[in-house]
Amino acid sequence: RNNASLLEVIPDVSCQNKLAGKMDGVSISQTTGVPGGNVNIRIRGTGSISGGNDPLIVIDGFPVSNDNNSASTQGSRQGSTNVSENSQNPLSTLNPNDIQSVQVLKDAAAAAIYGSRGANGVIIITTKKGVEGKPTFSFNTSTGIQQVSKTYDMMDAYEYAEQNYIARLNAGTLGGYPDELLPYLNDEPGLTNTDWQDELFRAAVVQNYDISIKGGNKKTKYYVSGSYVNQEGIILGSGFKRYTLRVNLDTQLSDKLKIGVNLNTSLGISDLVPAENPYFVDGVINLALLSIPTESVYNPDGSFNYNQNSAAGSGPFVNPIAIATLYQDELKQARALIGSYLEYGFNENLKFRTQLGLDFGNWKRAIYR
């Protein structure tokens, strides 16, 4: 089945997100909420408990690696983020507008030509080629907004002071009631009332630009494209950028001999924030839920306020806005998929074709806390 038309329905930064829920028997789910994060692709469910379940991905006739183990290094316990969950699979490195067709092989007989690698199914991607004629330019752009659909309903500062009073009254410890909360019991105006979730989450802008040119003559046809994606995260300090360049070149050297080169390079830059970290030290979502509404984000001089204690007495907790703003965790992922082929036609019914490909990946991560 050709699913290329499905890619044009909704703008998105990755083709796998566009295909999610649109192909029978294929499950596509994002494993993390991190911008540009990796996804799980399963064809007809999970086939192995301990073995791999990822389908084989073939791009322009070349099977490419879907192994992200080289990027699975973790940082320190405090604020570590598993890079394997944020690493790009081959589909993440493609510009969706470069794809001509998508074919899924589910049956064992259909995937048998790829051997054991095709045991979990095969996804075949064919990218756009040049056509004979004058150069044709194409430019596409899209902009969108992402935001949290729902946040937890938390106590405001006045409710917090009231519940603190009731708890101490029931426990017989009113003598230890904090003096700084007394103005809240009197409902005095102008007091600090911080909504930490509102401070942490934001309306995030997603921008996508791509340009392409295609053309050629009877002997040589070309397709060249470039794209830029800038996806802000809904959590302060997080984001993802991707740059891609594609060159497809086909040349008819003679009536029988044809050669071609396919080049796809991409650079993904992720600004990571320890949002999903379960530890109280650096997990900014947990910290936002545990932070006290009577404390401000900033001190009067503009510096971050670190003077907050938990209602349970297990604090103090670090200011989550400070973590999201000052924490530096950058993951760079560069990948190059290079393929070439040589095709010789003995006659209309018999052709010989040989292919050579290179899949090169490089990951670099820098953390400063």
C-alpha positions in Angstrom: 0.0 0.0 0.0 1.3 3.4 -0.9 0.8 5.7 2.1 2.6 8.8 0.7 -0.7 10.8 0.5 -1.2 10.3 4.3 2.0 12.4 4.9 0.4 15.5 3.3 -2.7 15.6 5.6 -1.2 17.1 8.8 2.1 19.0 9.1 4.5 17.4 11.5 8.2 17.4 12.1 8.6 13.7 11.4 7.0 11.2 9.0 6.4 8.5 11.7 4.2 10.9 13.7 2.2 11.6 10.5 1.7 7.9 9.8 0.6 7.1 13.4 -2.8 5.5 13.4 -3.2 5.5 9.7 -1.8 2.1 8.7 -3.6 -1.2 9.4 -1.6 -3.5 11.7 1.1 -0.9 12.4 1.4 0.7 15.8 3.5 3.9 16.2 3.9 5.4 19.7 6.2 8.1 21.0 8.2 6.8 23.9 8.8 10.2 25.5 7.3 13.7 25.5 10.7 15.2 24.7 10.6 17.3 21.5 12.0 15.2 18.6 12.0 12.1 20.8 12.2 8.6 19.5 9.2 6.4 18.7 8.4 2.7 18.8 7.1 1.1 15.6 5.5 -2.3 15.8 4.1 -4.3 12.9 1.4 -6.7 14.1 2.3 -6.2 17.8 5.2 -7.4 19.9 6.8 -10.7 18.7 9.5 -11.2 21.2 9.9 -10.6 25.0 13.7 -10.4 25.1 14.6 -9.9 21.5 14.2 -6.9 19.2 10.8 -5.9 17.9 11.7 -3.1 15.6 10.9 -3.5 11.9 13.5 -3.3 9.3 13.6 0.1 7.6 14.7 0.2 3.9 15.3 3.6 2.3 15.7 3.7 -1.4 16.6 0.0 -1.5 19.1 0.1 1.4 18.4 -1.5 4.7 19.5 0.9 7.4 20.4 0.4 11.1 17.8 1.1 13.7 20.3 0.4 16.6 20.6 3.3 19.0 22.7 1.5 21.6 25.6 3.7 20.8 23.6 6.6 22.1 22.2 5.0 25.3 24.7 6.5 27.6 23.1 8.0 30.7 24.2 11.0 32.7 24.5 11.3 36.4 21.7 10.0 38.6 20.5 13.5 39.3 18.6 14.6 36.2 19.9 11.8 34.0 17.9 11.3 30.8 18.2 8.0 28.8 19.5 9.1 25.4 18.3 5.9 23.7 14.7 7.2 24.3 15.7 10.5 22.6 17.8 9.0 19.8 16.6 9.3 16.3 15.6 6.3 14.3 16.2 6.4 10.5 12.7 7.8 9.8 13.4 10.7 12.2 16.2 11.9 10.0 14.1 12.2 6.9 12.2 15.2 5.7 8.6 14.0 5.3 8.2 16.1 2.1 11.1 14.1 0.5 9.1 10.8 0.6 7.5 9.6 -2.5 6.0 6.4 -1.2 5.7 4.2 2.0 5.2 0.5 1.7 4.8 -1.9 4.7 5.5 -5.6 4.3 3.8 -7.6 7.1 3.6 -11.1 5.8 6.5 -13.5 6.3 6.6 -14.4 2.6 6.8 -10.8 1.5 9.5 -10.0 4.0 11.5 -13.2 3.3 13.8 -11.6 0.8 15.4 -9.6 3.7 16.0 -12.8 5.8 15.9 -12.7 9.6 16.1 -9.0 9.6 12.6 -8.8 8.2 11.1 -11.0 10.9 9.4 -8.0 12.5 8.1 -6.6 9.2 9.6 -4.2 6.7 9.0 -0.5 6.1 10.1 0.5 2.6 10.6 4.2 2.0 11.1 5.6 -1.5 12.2 9.2 -1.8 11.4 11.6 -4.6 13.5 11.5 -7.8 14.2 14.0 -10.5 12.1 14.3 -13.6 12.9 15.3 -17.2 12.1 18.9 -17.8 12.9 22.4 -16.7 13.9 22.9 -13.0 10.9 23.0 -10.7 11.1 24.8 -7.3 9.0 24.0 -4.3 8.8 25.7 -1.0 6.7 24.6 2.0 6.3 26.1 5.4 4.1 25.5 8.4 3.8 26.9 11.9 2.0 25.6 14.9 1.5 26.0 18.6 1.8 23.2 21.2 0.6 23.5 24.8 -0.5 21.4 27.8 -4.1 20.4 27.4 -4.7 20.0 31.1 -2.7 20.6 34.4 -3.3 19.3 37.9 -5.7 21.4 40.1 -3.4 22.5 42.9 -4.0 24.6 46.0 -3.3 28.3 45.8 -1.4 30.1 48.5 -4.5 30.9 50.6 -5.8 27.3 50.4 -2.3 26.1 51.3 -2.1 28.3 54.4 -5.6 27.2 55.4 -4.9 23.5 55.0 -1.6 23.9 56.9 -3.5 25.5 59.7 -6.1 22.7 59.8 -3.5 20.0 59.8 -1.6 21.5 62.7 -4.9 22.1 64.6 -5.8 18.4 64.2 -2.2 17.4 65.2 -2.1 19.7 68.2 1.0 21.6 66.8 -0.5 25.0 66.2 2.4 26.6 68.1 4.7 25.8 65.2 2.5 27.4 62.6 4.8 29.5 60.3 4.5 33.3 60.9 4.9 34.0 57.2 1.6 32.2 56.5 -0.5 34.3 58.9 -1.2 37.1 56.4 -2.7 34.5 54.1 -5.2 33.4 56.8 -6.3 37.0 56.9 -6.6 37.1 53.1 -4.4 40.2 52.8 -3.9 41.5 49.3 -0.6 41.7 47.3 0.8 38.4 48.7 2.8 35.9 46.6 0.6 33.3 44.9 2.7 31.2 42.5 1.2 28.8 40.1 4.4 26.7 39.5 2.8 24.7 36.6 1.9 27.9 34.9 5.5 29.1 35.3 7.0 25.9 34.0 4.8 25.2 31.0 4.5 27.5 28.0 2.9 27.7 24.6 5.5 26.3 22.3 6.0 27.3 18.7 6.8 24.7 16.0 8.2 25.9 12.7 9.0 23.8 9.6 10.6 25.0 6.4 11.7 23.1 3.3 12.7 23.9 -0.2 13.4 21.6 -3.1 14.3 21.7 -6.8 14.0 18.9 -9.3 14.5 18.6 -13.0 16.8 17.0 -15.6 17.1 15.8 -19.2 17.0 12.5 -21.0 20.3 11.4 -19.5 20.5 13.0 -16.1 17.8 13.7 -13.5 18.2 15.3 -10.1 16.3 16.1 -6.9 17.8 18.4 -4.3 16.1 19.5 -1.1 16.8 21.1 2.3 14.7 21.5 5.4 14.8 23.2 8.8 12.7 22.3 11.8 12.5 24.3 15.1 10.3 22.7 17.7 10.1 24.4 21.1 9.2 22.2 24.1 6.1 22.9 26.2 8.6 22.9 29.2 10.8 25.9 29.6 14.3 25.3 28.2 13.5 22.3 26.1 13.5 22.2 22.3 14.6 20.4 19.2 16.1 21.6 15.9 16.8 19.5 12.8 18.6 20.3 9.5 18.4 18.0 6.5 20.0 17.9 3.1 19.0 15.4 0.3 20.5 14.9 -3.1 19.2 12.2 -5.5 21.0 11.9 -8.8 20.3 9.4 -11.6 22.3 9.2 -14.9 21.8 7.1 -18.0 25.4 6.5 -19.2 24.3 4.5 -22.1 21.3 2.6 -23.5 22.0 -0.2 -21.1 24.1 1.3 -18.2 22.5 3.5 -15.5 24.0 4.8 -12.2 22.6 6.7 -9.3 23.5 8.3 -6.0 21.3 9.1 -3.0 22.5 11.2 -0.2 20.6 12.2 2.9 22.3 14.1 5.8 20.7 15.3 8.9 21.7 17.1 12.1 19.4 17.0 15.1 20.1 19.2 18.2 18.0 18.5 21.3 17.9 20.8 24.3 17.0 18.4 27.1 15.4 19.2 30.4 15.0 16.5 33.2 11.3 16.8 33.0 10.4 13.1 33.2 13.0 12.3 35.9 11.2 10.7 38.8 13.8 11.9 41.3 12.8 14.9 43.5 16.2 16.5 43.0 15.9 17.5 39.3 12.6 16.3 37.9 11.0 19.6 37.1 7.4 18.4 36.8 7.6 16.7 40.2 9.2 19.8 41.6 6.5 22.0 40.2 3.8 19.9 41.9 5.7 19.9 45.2 6.7 23.5 45.3 4.9 25.9 47.7 2.6 28.6 46.2 3.6 31.1 48.9 7.2 31.1 47.5 8.1 33.2 44.5 10.1 32.1 41.5 12.5 35.1 41.8 14.0 37.2 44.6 13.5 40.9 44.5 16.9 41.4 42.9 15.9 39.1 40.0 17.9 36.0 41.1 16.2 32.7 41.6 14.6 31.9 44.9 15.8 28.7 46.5 14.3 29.3 49.9 11.4 26.9 49.9 10.5 23.9 52.1 8.0 21.2 51.5 4.8 20.9 53.5 5.7 17.4 54.4 8.9 18.5 56.0 11.2 16.6 53.5 12.5 19.7 51.7 13.9 22.0 50.7 13.3 21.4 47.0 15.2 23.1 44.2 13.4 25.8 42.2 12.1 23.9 39.1 12.2 27.1 37.0 15.9 27.5 37.9 16.5 23.9 36.8 14.7 24.3 33.5 16.5 27.6 32.8 20.0 27.0 34.0 20.4 23.3 33.4 22.3 22.7 30.2 22.0 19.3 28.4 22.6 19.3 24.7 22.4 16.2 22.5 23.7 16.4 18.9 22.9 13.6 16.5 24.4 13.7 13.0 23.6 11.0 10.5 24.4 10.4 6.8 22.8 7.8 4.6 24.7 7.4 1.3 23.7 5.0 -1.3 24.8 4.3 -4.9 23.7 1.8 -7.5 24.8 0.5 -10.9 22.2 -1.1 -13.2 22.9 -2.9 -16.5 20.0 -4.0 -18.7 20.8 -7.0 -20.9 17.3 -6.7 -22.4 13.8 -5.6 -21.5 13.2 -8.6 -19.2 16.7 -9.0 -17.6 18.6 -6.4 -15.6 21.5 -6.7 -13.3 21.7 -4.2 -10.4 24.3 -3.8 -7.6 24.1 -1.4 -4.7 26.5 0.0 -2.2 25.5 2.0 0.9 26.9 3.7 3.9 25.0 4.5 7.1 27.1 6.8 9.3 25.9 8.1 12.7 27.6 10.3 15.4 26.2 11.3 18.8 27.6 13.9 21.2 26.1 14.9 24.5 27.2 17.7 26.8 25.7 18.2 30.3 26.5 21.1 32.6 24.7 21.5 36.0 
